[in-house]
């Protein structure tokens, strides 16, 4: 029979400075929506949420007109394709 040293006790995976009763992610501020300028009120905007929680503003006009970037730099202050949404 092989003699192995005793394994160290398992930890919860939480850093020691966050080892209080509050879970690690609960210390982060809640999600805040992206501020995309004109895009926020445009019919061509689609918000894309990643699995990691990032949010991107996608311009649907980019699918039919190559002049428009798929993910414009924000905040957008001027846009020739802007159309106000009915929201």
Biopython code that builds the backbone (N, CA, C, O; Angstrom):
import numpy as np
from Bio.PDB.StructureBuilder import StructureBuilder

atoms = [
    (1, "UNK", "N", (0.847, -1.178, 0.000)),
    (1, "UNK", "CA", (0.000, 0.000, 0.000)),
    (1, "UNK", "C", (0.893, 1.242, 0.000)),
    (1, "UNK", "O", (1.869, 1.322, 0.745)),
    (2, "UNK", "N", (0.540, 2.199, -0.844)),
    (2, "UNK", "CA", (1.313, 3.431, -0.990)),
    (2, "UNK", "C", (0.893, 4.446, 0.060)),
    (2, "UNK", "O", (-0.290, 4.588, 0.368)),
    (3, "UNK", "N", (1.854, 5.132, 0.592)),
    (3, "UNK", "CA", (1.571, 6.133, 1.615)),
    (3, "UNK", "C", (1.523, 7.511, 0.962)),
    (3, "UNK", "O", (2.511, 7.966, 0.387)),
    (4, "UNK", "N", (0.386, 8.166, 1.051)),
    (4, "UNK", "CA", (0.229, 9.507, 0.478)),
    (4, "UNK", "C", (-0.012, 10.507, 1.595)),
    (4, "UNK", "O", (-0.665, 10.196, 2.590)),
    (5, "UNK", "N", (0.530, 11.732, 1.421)),
    (5, "UNK", "CA", (0.234, 12.748, 2.434)),
    (5, "UNK", "C", (-1.246, 13.115, 2.373)),
    (5, "UNK", "O", (-1.890, 12.996, 1.330)),
    (6, "UNK", "N", (-1.756, 13.552, 3.484)),
    (6, "UNK", "CA", (-3.166, 13.937, 3.540)),
    (6, "UNK", "C", (-3.417, 15.157, 2.662)),
    (6, "UNK", "O", (-2.634, 16.107, 2.679)),
    (7, "UNK", "N", (-4.496, 15.137, 1.900)),
    (7, "UNK", "CA", (-4.829, 16.253, 1.011)),
    (7, "UNK", "C", (-5.229, 17.471, 1.837)),
    (7, "UNK", "O", (-5.866, 17.334, 2.881)),
    (8, "UNK", "N", (-4.853, 18.676, 1.364)),
    (8, "UNK", "CA", (-5.261, 19.879, 2.088)),
    (8, "UNK", "C", (-6.780, 20.025, 2.041)),
    (8, "UNK", "O", (-7.415, 19.554, 1.098)),
    (9, "UNK", "N", (-7.368, 20.669, 3.043)),
    (9, "UNK", "CA", (-8.833, 20.824, 3.033)),
    (9, "UNK", "C", (-9.281, 21.653, 1.833)),
    (9, "UNK", "O", (-8.596, 22.588, 1.418)),
    (10, "UNK", "N", (-10.422, 21.302, 1.292)),
    (10, "UNK", "CA", (-10.962, 22.039, 0.136)),
    (10, "UNK", "C", (-11.506, 23.379, 0.596)),
    (10, "UNK", "O", (-12.090, 23.495, 1.674)),
    (11, "UNK", "N", (-11.304, 24.385, -0.236)),
    (11, "UNK", "CA", (-11.856, 25.706, 0.068)),
    (11, "UNK", "C", (-13.031, 25.959, -0.852)),
    (11, "UNK", "O", (-13.276, 25.201, -1.790)),
    (12, "UNK", "N", (-13.747, 27.017, -0.579)),
    (12, "UNK", "CA", (-14.931, 27.337, -1.380)),
    (12, "UNK", "C", (-14.572, 27.987, -2.707)),
    (12, "UNK", "O", (-15.447, 28.169, -3.553)),
    (13, "UNK", "N", (-13.299, 28.345, -2.911)),
    (13, "UNK", "CA", (-12.903, 29.017, -4.138)),
    (13, "UNK", "C", (-13.046, 30.525, -4.054)),
    (13, "UNK", "O", (-12.782, 31.221, -5.034)),
    (14, "UNK", "N", (-13.455, 31.042, -2.913)),
    (14, "UNK", "CA", (-13.607, 32.479, -2.722)),
    (14, "UNK", "C", (-12.312, 33.023, -2.139)),
    (14, "UNK", "O", (-11.761, 32.454, -1.197)),
    (15, "UNK", "N", (-11.832, 34.119, -2.697)),
    (15, "UNK", "CA", (-10.604, 34.726, -2.181)),
    (15, "UNK", "C", (-10.767, 35.041, -0.702)),
    (15, "UNK", "O", (-11.864, 35.339, -0.230)),
    (16, "UNK", "N", (-9.663, 34.970, 0.012)),
    (16, "UNK", "CA", (-9.717, 35.161, 1.458)),
    (16, "UNK", "C", (-10.254, 36.535, 1.853)),
    (16, "UNK", "O", (-10.910, 36.664, 2.887)),
    (17, "UNK", "N", (-9.985, 37.569, 1.040)),
    (17, "UNK", "CA", (-10.484, 38.898, 1.389)),
    (17, "UNK", "C", (-11.983, 39.043, 1.130)),
    (17, "UNK", "O", (-12.586, 40.043, 1.521)),
    (18, "UNK", "N", (-12.585, 38.050, 0.473)),
    (18, "UNK", "CA", (-14.029, 38.053, 0.242)),
    (18, "UNK", "C", (-14.693, 36.892, 0.974)),
    (18, "UNK", "O", (-15.823, 36.521, 0.657)),
    (19, "UNK", "N", (-14.007, 36.327, 1.938)),
    (19, "UNK", "CA", (-14.502, 35.120, 2.588)),
    (19, "UNK", "C", (-15.527, 35.409, 3.682)),
    (19, "UNK", "O", (-15.687, 34.598, 4.594)),
    (20, "UNK", "N", (-16.215, 36.527, 3.614)),
    (20, "UNK", "CA", (-17.270, 36.790, 4.586)),
    (20, "UNK", "C", (-18.567, 36.148, 4.101)),
    (20, "UNK", "O", (-18.524, 35.289, 3.221)),
    (21, "UNK", "N", (-19.682, 36.527, 4.631)),
    (21, "UNK", "CA", (-20.943, 35.887, 4.270)),
    (21, "UNK", "C", (-21.511, 36.367, 2.936)),
    (21, "UNK", "O", (-22.463, 35.770, 2.432)),
    (22, "UNK", "N", (-20.950, 37.435, 2.346)),
    (22, "UNK", "CA", (-21.445, 37.955, 1.080)),
    (22, "UNK", "C", (-20.714, 37.289, -0.075)),
    (22, "UNK", "O", (-19.486, 37.351, -0.125)),
    (23, "UNK", "N", (-21.421, 36.653, -1.009)),
    (23, "UNK", "CA", (-20.751, 36.031, -2.145)),
    (23, "UNK", "C", (-19.950, 37.061, -2.948)),
    (23, "UNK", "O", (-20.296, 38.242, -2.977)),
    (24, "UNK", "N", (-18.898, 36.611, -3.586)),
    (24, "UNK", "CA", (-17.971, 37.463, -4.338)),
    (24, "UNK", "C", (-18.687, 38.355, -5.356)),
    (24, "UNK", "O", (-18.458, 39.564, -5.382)),
    (25, "UNK", "N", (-19.546, 37.775, -6.191)),
    (25, "UNK", "CA", (-20.196, 38.557, -7.245)),
    (25, "UNK", "C", (-21.216, 39.545, -6.701)),
    (25, "UNK", "O", (-21.526, 40.532, -7.369)),
    (26, "UNK", "N", (-21.739, 39.308, -5.521)),
    (26, "UNK", "CA", (-22.725, 40.223, -4.949)),
    (26, "UNK", "C", (-22.089, 41.547, -4.560)),
    (26, "UNK", "O", (-22.801, 42.528, -4.346)),
    (27, "UNK", "N", (-20.762, 41.598, -4.465)),
    (27, "UNK", "CA", (-20.079, 42.838, -4.109)),
    (27, "UNK", "C", (-19.964, 43.775, -5.320)),
    (27, "UNK", "O", (-19.659, 44.956, -5.150)),
    (28, "UNK", "N", (-20.200, 43.276, -6.520)),
    (28, "UNK", "CA", (-20.119, 44.096, -7.723)),
    (28, "UNK", "C", (-21.394, 44.907, -7.864)),
    (28, "UNK", "O", (-22.453, 44.520, -7.371)),
    (29, "UNK", "N", (-21.275, 46.047, -8.550)),
    (29, "UNK", "CA", (-22.467, 46.866, -8.810)),
    (29, "UNK", "C", (-23.345, 46.151, -9.828)),
    (29, "UNK", "O", (-22.832, 45.440, -10.692)),
    (30, "UNK", "N", (-24.649, 46.325, -9.741)),
    (30, "UNK", "CA", (-25.537, 45.671, -10.702)),
    (30, "UNK", "C", (-25.316, 46.201, -12.113)),
    (30, "UNK", "O", (-24.739, 47.271, -12.306)),
    (31, "UNK", "N", (-25.779, 45.445, -13.084)),
    (31, "UNK", "CA", (-25.649, 45.794, -14.498)),
    (31, "UNK", "C", (-26.198, 47.190, -14.767)),
    (31, "UNK", "O", (-27.289, 47.537, -14.315)),
    (32, "UNK", "N", (-25.437, 47.980, -15.502)),
    (32, "UNK", "CA", (-25.932, 49.289, -15.923)),
    (32, "UNK", "C", (-26.015, 49.290, -17.440)),
    (32, "UNK", "O", (-25.081, 48.836, -18.101)),
    (33, "UNK", "N", (-27.102, 49.785, -18.009)),
    (33, "UNK", "CA", (-27.284, 49.729, -19.463)),
    (33, "UNK", "C", (-26.252, 50.560, -20.206)),
    (33, "UNK", "O", (-25.712, 51.529, -19.673)),
    (34, "UNK", "N", (-25.988, 50.166, -21.439)),
    (34, "UNK", "CA", (-25.037, 50.881, -22.288)),
    (34, "UNK", "C", (-25.651, 52.215, -22.704)),
    (34, "UNK", "O", (-26.854, 52.293, -22.952)),
    (35, "UNK", "N", (-24.845, 53.246, -22.780)),
    (35, "UNK", "CA", (-25.296, 54.569, -23.245)),
    (35, "UNK", "C", (-24.689, 54.765, -24.631)),
    (35, "UNK", "O", (-23.490, 55.011, -24.759)),
    (36, "UNK", "N", (-25.517, 54.655, -25.665)),
    (36, "UNK", "CA", (-25.012, 54.667, -27.033)),
    (36, "UNK", "C", (-25.390, 55.918, -27.810)),
    (36, "UNK", "O", (-25.295, 55.919, -29.037)),
    (37, "UNK", "N", (-25.808, 56.968, -27.149)),
    (37, "UNK", "CA", (-26.149, 58.209, -27.844)),
    (37, "UNK", "C", (-27.415, 58.064, -28.680)),
    (37, "UNK", "O", (-28.443, 57.594, -28.194)),
    (38, "UNK", "N", (-27.326, 58.477, -29.950)),
    (38, "UNK", "CA", (-28.484, 58.397, -30.855)),
    (38, "UNK", "C", (-29.013, 56.980, -31.000)),
    (38, "UNK", "O", (-30.216, 56.775, -31.161)),
    (39, "UNK", "N", (-28.125, 56.013, -30.945)),
    (39, "UNK", "CA", (-28.538, 54.620, -31.141)),
    (39, "UNK", "C", (-29.607, 54.184, -30.140)),
    (39, "UNK", "O", (-30.443, 53.336, -30.455)),
    (40, "UNK", "N", (-29.584, 54.757, -28.943)),
    (40, "UNK", "CA", (-30.546, 54.369, -27.910)),
    (40, "UNK", "C", (-31.996, 54.614, -28.317)),
    (40, "UNK", "O", (-32.902, 53.964, -27.796)),
    (41, "UNK", "N", (-32.221, 55.543, -29.239)),
    (41, "UNK", "CA", (-33.591, 55.827, -29.680)),
    (41, "UNK", "C", (-33.786, 55.536, -31.169)),
    (41, "UNK", "O", (-34.720, 56.050, -31.785)),
    (42, "UNK", "N", (-32.904, 54.708, -31.749)),
    (42, "UNK", "CA", (-32.967, 54.397, -33.188)),
    (42, "UNK", "C", (-33.598, 53.027, -33.421)),
    (42, "UNK", "O", (-33.378, 52.089, -32.655)),
    (43, "UNK", "N", (-34.386, 52.928, -34.490)),
    (43, "UNK", "CA", (-35.032, 51.654, -34.821)),
    (43, "UNK", "C", (-34.019, 50.593, -35.253)),
    (43, "UNK", "O", (-34.340, 49.404, -35.227)),
    (44, "UNK", "N", (-32.821, 50.982, -35.644)),
    (44, "UNK", "CA", (-31.822, 50.050, -36.161)),
    (44, "UNK", "C", (-30.879, 49.507, -35.097)),
    (44, "UNK", "O", (-29.967, 48.749, -35.426)),
    (45, "UNK", "N", (-31.070, 49.871, -33.832)),
    (45, "UNK", "CA", (-30.202, 49.389, -32.774)),
    (45, "UNK", "C", (-30.681, 48.047, -32.241)),
    (45, "UNK", "O", (-31.879, 47.819, -32.069)),
    (46, "UNK", "N", (-29.713, 47.157, -31.981)),
    (46, "UNK", "CA", (-30.004, 45.900, -31.300)),
    (46, "UNK", "C", (-28.936, 45.729, -30.231)),
    (46, "UNK", "O", (-27.742, 45.770, -30.531)),
    (47, "UNK", "N", (-29.360, 45.538, -28.981)),
    (47, "UNK", "CA", (-28.398, 45.324, -27.904)),
    (47, "UNK", "C", (-28.011, 43.852, -27.865)),
    (47, "UNK", "O", (-28.869, 42.969, -27.838)),
    (48, "UNK", "N", (-26.713, 43.605, -27.862)),
    (48, "UNK", "CA", (-26.173, 42.254, -27.828)),
    (48, "UNK", "C", (-25.556, 42.029, -26.460)),
    (48, "UNK", "O", (-24.667, 42.776, -26.054)),
    (49, "UNK", "N", (-26.016, 41.007, -25.741)),
    (49, "UNK", "CA", (-25.468, 40.664, -24.423)),
    (49, "UNK", "C", (-24.657, 39.387, -24.555)),
    (49, "UNK", "O", (-25.139, 38.391, -25.095)),
    (50, "UNK", "N", (-23.420, 39.417, -24.059)),
    (50, "UNK", "CA", (-22.582, 38.230, -24.106)),
    (50, "UNK", "C", (-22.830, 37.362, -22.879)),
    (50, "UNK", "O", (-23.481, 37.789, -21.926)),
    (51, "UNK", "N", (-22.313, 36.153, -22.911)),
    (51, "UNK", "CA", (-22.438, 35.251, -21.784)),
    (51, "UNK", "C", (-21.732, 35.750, -20.540)),
    (51, "UNK", "O", (-22.064, 35.336, -19.429)),
    (52, "UNK", "N", (-20.762, 36.634, -20.711)),
    (52, "UNK", "CA", (-20.016, 37.181, -19.582)),
    (52, "UNK", "C", (-20.617, 38.481, -19.054)),
    (52, "UNK", "O", (-20.095, 39.063, -18.103)),
    (53, "UNK", "N", (-21.706, 38.936, -19.662)),
    (53, "UNK", "CA", (-22.388, 40.120, -19.156)),
    (53, "UNK", "C", (-22.060, 41.424, -19.859)),
    (53, "UNK", "O", (-22.605, 42.466, -19.495)),
    (54, "UNK", "N", (-21.176, 41.399, -20.866)),
    (54, "UNK", "CA", (-20.891, 42.625, -21.621)),
    (54, "UNK", "C", (-22.073, 42.941, -22.524)),
    (54, "UNK", "O", (-22.790, 42.039, -22.957)),
    (55, "UNK", "N", (-22.276, 44.221, -22.805)),
    (55, "UNK", "CA", (-23.375, 44.651, -23.668)),
    (55, "UNK", "C", (-22.802, 45.512, -24.786)),
    (55, "UNK", "O", (-22.028, 46.435, -24.534)),
    (56, "UNK", "N", (-23.188, 45.203, -26.028)),
    (56, "UNK", "CA", (-22.740, 45.945, -27.196)),
    (56, "UNK", "C", (-23.943, 46.446, -27.963)),
    (56, "UNK", "O", (-24.987, 45.795, -27.994)),
    (57, "UNK", "N", (-23.792, 47.616, -28.588)),
    (57, "UNK", "CA", (-24.851, 48.196, -29.405)),
    (57, "UNK", "C", (-24.555, 47.859, -30.867)),
    (57, "UNK", "O", (-23.572, 48.343, -31.428)),
    (58, "UNK", "N", (-25.402, 47.031, -31.483)),
    (58, "UNK", "CA", (-25.206, 46.639, -32.878)),
    (58, "UNK", "C", (-26.140, 47.439, -33.776)),
    (58, "UNK", "O", (-27.313, 47.633, -33.455)),
    (59, "UNK", "N", (-25.605, 47.903, -34.907)),
    (59, "UNK", "CA", (-26.401, 48.640, -35.887)),
    (59, "UNK", "C", (-26.897, 47.664, -36.947)),
    (59, "UNK", "O", (-26.098, 47.082, -37.681)),
    (60, "UNK", "N", (-28.215, 47.484, -37.029)),
    (60, "UNK", "CA", (-28.785, 46.560, -38.005)),
    (60, "UNK", "C", (-28.673, 47.090, -39.433)),
    (60, "UNK", "O", (-28.791, 46.325, -40.391)),
    (61, "UNK", "N", (-28.447, 48.390, -39.578)),
    (61, "UNK", "CA", (-28.253, 48.964, -40.913)),
    (61, "UNK", "C", (-26.991, 48.400, -41.572)),
    (61, "UNK", "O", (-26.888, 48.382, -42.799)),
    (62, "UNK", "N", (-26.037, 47.942, -40.764)),
    (62, "UNK", "CA", (-24.778, 47.413, -41.296)),
    (62, "UNK", "C", (-25.000, 46.158, -42.137)),
    (62, "UNK", "O", (-24.142, 45.798, -42.943)),
    (63, "UNK", "N", (-26.141, 45.486, -41.961)),
    (63, "UNK", "CA", (-26.421, 44.272, -42.730)),
    (63, "UNK", "C", (-26.791, 44.567, -44.181)),
    (63, "UNK", "O", (-26.605, 43.719, -45.053)),
    (64, "UNK", "N", (-27.316, 45.767, -44.442)),
    (64, "UNK", "CA", (-27.752, 46.108, -45.801)),
    (64, "UNK", "C", (-26.954, 47.243, -46.428)),
    (64, "UNK", "O", (-27.032, 47.463, -47.637)),
    (65, "UNK", "N", (-26.182, 47.970, -45.608)),
    (65, "UNK", "CA", (-25.427, 49.116, -46.119)),
    (65, "UNK", "C", (-24.040, 49.127, -45.475)),
    (65, "UNK", "O", (-23.911, 49.321, -44.266)),
    (66, "UNK", "N", (-23.017, 48.919, -46.281)),
    (66, "UNK", "CA", (-21.651, 48.803, -45.756)),
    (66, "UNK", "C", (-21.087, 50.114, -45.193)),
    (66, "UNK", "O", (-20.025, 50.101, -44.570)),
    (67, "UNK", "N", (-21.764, 51.223, -45.395)),
    (67, "UNK", "CA", (-21.304, 52.502, -44.817)),
    (67, "UNK", "C", (-21.435, 52.529, -43.305)),
    (67, "UNK", "O", (-20.774, 53.321, -42.633)),
    (68, "UNK", "N", (-22.287, 51.664, -42.768)),
    (68, "UNK", "CA", (-22.546, 51.661, -41.331)),
    (68, "UNK", "C", (-21.760, 50.535, -40.662)),
    (68, "UNK", "O", (-21.842, 49.382, -41.087)),
    (69, "UNK", "N", (-20.998, 50.865, -39.617)),
    (69, "UNK", "CA", (-20.251, 49.817, -38.907)),
    (69, "UNK", "C", (-21.201, 48.934, -38.098)),
    (69, "UNK", "O", (-22.222, 49.399, -37.589)),
    (70, "UNK", "N", (-20.848, 47.663, -37.990)),
    (70, "UNK", "CA", (-21.689, 46.730, -37.234)),
    (70, "UNK", "C", (-21.789, 47.151, -35.768)),
    (70, "UNK", "O", (-22.873, 47.136, -35.185)),
    (71, "UNK", "N", (-20.655, 47.526, -35.180)),
    (71, "UNK", "CA", (-20.609, 47.991, -33.797)),
    (71, "UNK", "C", (-19.985, 49.386, -33.788)),
    (71, "UNK", "O", (-18.766, 49.510, -33.672)),
    (72, "UNK", "N", (-20.804, 50.442, -33.907)),
    (72, "UNK", "CA", (-20.260, 51.801, -33.976)),
    (72, "UNK", "C", (-19.626, 52.231, -32.656)),
    (72, "UNK", "O", (-19.996, 51.753, -31.584)),
    (73, "UNK", "N", (-18.661, 53.146, -32.760)),
    (73, "UNK", "CA", (-18.087, 53.729, -31.548)),
    (73, "UNK", "C", (-19.156, 54.560, -30.866)),
    (73, "UNK", "O", (-19.863, 55.340, -31.504)),
    (74, "UNK", "N", (-19.259, 54.383, -29.580)),
    (74, "UNK", "CA", (-20.297, 55.100, -28.855)),
    (74, "UNK", "C", (-19.683, 56.112, -27.902)),
    (74, "UNK", "O", (-18.559, 55.907, -27.445)),
    (75, "UNK", "N", (-20.359, 57.167, -27.596)),
    (75, "UNK", "CA", (-21.727, 57.500, -27.990)),
    (75, "UNK", "C", (-21.784, 58.070, -29.411)),
    (75, "UNK", "O", (-20.920, 58.851, -29.807)),
    (76, "UNK", "N", (-22.789, 57.680, -30.157)),
    (76, "UNK", "CA", (-23.003, 58.182, -31.516)),
    (76, "UNK", "C", (-23.736, 59.512, -31.406)),
    (76, "UNK", "O", (-24.820, 59.588, -30.828)),
    (77, "UNK", "N", (-23.129, 60.571, -31.971)),
    (77, "UNK", "CA", (-23.737, 61.907, -31.900)),
    (77, "UNK", "C", (-24.385, 62.324, -33.215)),
    (77, "UNK", "O", (-25.318, 63.127, -33.217)),
    (78, "UNK", "N", (-23.899, 61.784, -34.336)),
    (78, "UNK", "CA", (-24.472, 62.070, -35.659)),
    (78, "UNK", "C", (-24.501, 60.784, -36.459)),
    (78, "UNK", "O", (-23.563, 59.989, -36.391)),
    (79, "UNK", "N", (-25.574, 60.568, -37.221)),
    (79, "UNK", "CA", (-25.673, 59.365, -38.046)),
    (79, "UNK", "C", (-26.642, 59.622, -39.198)),
    (79, "UNK", "O", (-27.792, 59.991, -38.959)),
    (80, "UNK", "N", (-26.197, 59.435, -40.450)),
    (80, "UNK", "CA", (-27.089, 59.669, -41.590)),
    (80, "UNK", "C", (-28.213, 58.633, -41.690)),
    (80, "UNK", "O", (-29.203, 58.872, -42.382)),
    (81, "UNK", "N", (-28.079, 57.494, -41.016)),
    (81, "UNK", "CA", (-29.108, 56.460, -41.088)),
    (81, "UNK", "C", (-30.051, 56.447, -39.899)),
    (81, "UNK", "O", (-30.875, 55.541, -39.772)),
    (82, "UNK", "N", (-29.943, 57.435, -39.033)),
    (82, "UNK", "CA", (-30.765, 57.478, -37.823)),
    (82, "UNK", "C", (-32.237, 57.614, -38.143)),
    (82, "UNK", "O", (-32.631, 58.473, -38.932)),
    (83, "UNK", "N", (-33.053, 56.768, -37.530)),
    (83, "UNK", "CA", (-34.510, 56.858, -37.605)),
    (83, "UNK", "C", (-35.045, 56.638, -36.188)),
    (83, "UNK", "O", (-34.788, 55.606, -35.568)),
    (84, "UNK", "N", (-35.791, 57.622, -35.687)),
    (84, "UNK", "CA", (-36.312, 57.542, -34.310)),
    (84, "UNK", "C", (-37.279, 56.370, -34.189)),
    (84, "UNK", "O", (-38.138, 56.166, -35.047)),
    (85, "UNK", "N", (-37.128, 55.609, -33.119)),
    (85, "UNK", "CA", (-38.036, 54.489, -32.880)),
    (85, "UNK", "C", (-39.313, 54.996, -32.215)),
    (85, "UNK", "O", (-39.343, 56.110, -31.692)),
    (86, "UNK", "N", (-40.343, 54.200, -32.235)),
    (86, "UNK", "CA", (-41.622, 54.579, -31.660)),
    (86, "UNK", "C", (-41.703, 54.296, -30.165)),
    (86, "UNK", "O", (-42.774, 54.441, -29.575)),
    (87, "UNK", "N", (-40.590, 53.893, -29.531)),
    (87, "UNK", "CA", (-40.597, 53.573, -28.092)),
    (87, "UNK", "C", (-40.792, 54.771, -27.245)),
    (87, "UNK", "O", (-40.821, 54.662, -26.019)),
]
sb = StructureBuilder()
sb.init_structure("model")
sb.init_model(0)
sb.init_chain("A")
sb.init_seg("    ")
for serial, (resi, resn, name, xyz) in enumerate(atoms, 1):
    if name == "N":
        sb.init_residue(resn, " ", resi, " ")
    sb.init_atom(name, np.array(xyz, "f"), 0.0, 1.0, " ", f" {name:<3s}", serial, name[0])
structure = sb.get_structure()
